[in-house]
Amino acid sequence: MSQEAVSWVFKNSRAKGRAVAVLIAIAYYSDEKGENAYPKTSTLARFTGQHRITIWRALRILQEIGEIEILKATKTGQANTYRILKMARAKKSRRCATQQCFTETNSISKRKSQLALWPEGGAVKKEYKEFLALRDEHRIPKSVTWEAWRQMTKDQRKKLQAA
């Protein structure tokens, strides 16, 4: 349990309504950096008093507004891992550069290992690899999620890379 993460959500979150309750639940189960939260949707439903489908909708909303990142579980029956993005970014900005680079390198390795378990075909996997490369080269902001990137048109992507 992280009181620091829950406090940070209360002070800084842009989420509204039921989504903020889900975000608080995720913060409750995360570490002090707002990372490594892995409650199942049934646990979040019990914690917030909401239905599982409402939890899924809230998670989608939180992901779309850039509050959380969801790392899908690699095995059936495992819970997804959640990260409170803005809190993690705020914490990383306070660290020294070498520690930040080490942390980013570890997350890159973790994402690449998840690519091996990609459920869809080669074209989407290739597009995802290109997306990760652009993020790692700092050509697109870290706040842009994979889901948001897939919904952008080619012109929107080029404008974002040029900025």
N, C-alpha and C positions, 0 to 999 in steps of 0.2 A: 504494500500500500504506500502511496506517495502523497502526503499532504501537500508537498510543494507543487506537484503537478496539478492537483485539484485546485489549489489556490490560484495557480497561474491561469487555469481555464476560466475561473470566475472573473478574474481581472481583465483578461485579454481576448477571450473568444468572441467571434462575430456570429456564432451559431445562435439560432433562435428556437424556441419551443421545445419539441421533443428531441430534436437533434442535440441540443445542449445537454440534456439529461444523459444521452448516450455518450457524449464526449466526456462528461464528468465521470461516468462509470469507467470509461477507458482510462482516464487519468488516475482513477482510484487503483486500477490494476497495473499501472505502469511503474517504471522506476523513476527516480528523481529527475531524469533528463526528459521524461515524456516518451520513452522508448520501451520496447520489450513488454508490451501489454498483449496478452494472448487469451482473453476470456472468450468462451464460446458464445454464440448468439443467444443460446438459452440462458446462459449466466447473465448476459446483459439484459435480457428480457426480465428475469427475476429481479435484478438489481433496480431496474427503472420502473417496473410494474407495467411494461408495455408488451405487446404481442411480438413474436419473432419477425413477422412481415414488416411491422412498424420499425423494428430495429434495422432491418435490411435497408429500408427506405432512408432512415436517418444516416446510416453509414454511407450510402450513396451521396446524400446531400453533403455530408461532412467532407467527403472526398472531392466533390465538385467544387466546393468553396475553398479547398486547399487547407483545411484544418488537420486532416489526417492522411496518412499513407497506409494502405493495406497490402501486406505481403501475404499472398495466398498460401495456404497450407499445402505442403507437398504430398501428404498422405491422407487418405480417407480417415475421418474420425479425429484428425488433428484440428486445433483451432488456428484461425488466421492470426498473424502478428500485426499489431497496430502501433503506429508511431504518430505522436502529435507533432506535426511538421514545424509549426512556428516556434514552439517551445524548444524543440531540438535545435533549430537554427539559432535562436537567441542564446542557448547554452554554448553552442559551438563557437560563436563569435567571441566569447570570453576566453577561450582556450588559446594556448600558444599555437603557432602555425604548424609545428611538427606534429603535435598531437592531433590537430584537426586533419592533417593530411593522412595520418595513420588511420584515423576513424573512417575517412572517406574511402581509403583503399580497402579496408575490411568490408564496407558496405558494397563496394563494387564487386569484390570477390563473391560475396553472398548472392548478389543479383545474377552474376554470370553462372553460378552453380544452379540457380533456378531455371536458367535458360535450357538446361539439359532436359528438364521435365516439361517443356512447353507442349500444351495440349493441341495447339493448332498447327497448320501447315507451315511450309518454309517461307512463304512471302511475308507473313505476319512476323515470324521469328526474325527475319532479316531486317524488317522495319524497326522492330524493337531493339535490335543490336545497334542500328544507326542512331536511334533515339538515345540510348545509353551513352554512346560515344560522344554525341553532341553535348549531353549534360556533363559528362566527365571532362570535356574540353572547355567547359564554361561558355559554350556558344549559345546555349539557351539556359534560362534561369532554373535553379533547382526546384522552384515552386511549381513548375509546369509538370503535371502528372501525365502518366502514360495515357490514361483515358482522355484527358483534355487534348493531348497531342494527336491522338487518333481522330478526334472530331474536327480538328482544324483542316482548312483547305490548304493547298500548296502555297498560295499567295500569303495566307496568314502565317504559315511556318517561316517563309522567307523573311517577312517583316520582323518576326520575333527574333530570328537569327541575326538580322542586320542591326537590331537595337542594341 
